[in-house]
Amino acid sequence: MSKTSVLVLFFSHTGENYNVGYIEEGNTAIIADMIADATGADKFEIVPEKDYSVDYNECIEIAQQEKRANARPAVKGDIAIEDYDVIFLGYPNWWGEVPMCVYTFIEKHDWNGKTVIPFITYEGSGMGGTDSKIAKATTGSNTLVGKGLAVQGKVAQENRTSAKKSVDNWLTGLGF
């Protein structure tokens, strides 16, 4: 695949995170960088207009409120996903759910004919069924459910060699 046909699209959170303390580079951003570096893909970060709190308890309270309300918080910027054939889509698994700002981005676009490959960071529940939720949300895409990558946030932060090995093995298995 040509470099211009692959995109790494992701949302990541910085500040205080469960199990790793205060971080300046988000767990999902670390994995997104590894994927983009290995594949030569373009990269785009989904950024909510209103930042989530850097305080862990405040952040989870807001995120849980958004989940209960099925909210669609506004996001900054955009990218033409029409220009890409393959989209690696990354996010943290928040209580078995995709962060609501990711849905905001997804719902602004036509996913027909795209291959969507989910990757997540987590602390306790792995993929947690979020890959199936992405498949449903990206109607018309070929979402590779069961082919996604789940990396524990603590590993992304504290053992990047291990995280990189997981990313490289996963990409090789996908044919990249």
Salt bridges, closest charged atoms under 4 A:
GLU25 OE1 - ARG160 NH1 3.24
ASP33 OD1 - LYS43 NZ 2.21
GLU61 OE2 - ARG68 NH2 3.60
ASP78 OD2 - LYS108 NZ 3.93
ASP78 OD1 - HIS109 NE2 2.73
GLU82 OE2 - HIS109 ND1 3.94
GLU97 OE1 - LYS133 NZ 3.61
GLU107 OE2 - ARG72 NH2 2.95
GLU158 OE1 - LYS154 NZ 3.18
ASP168 OD1 - LYS164 NZ 2.86
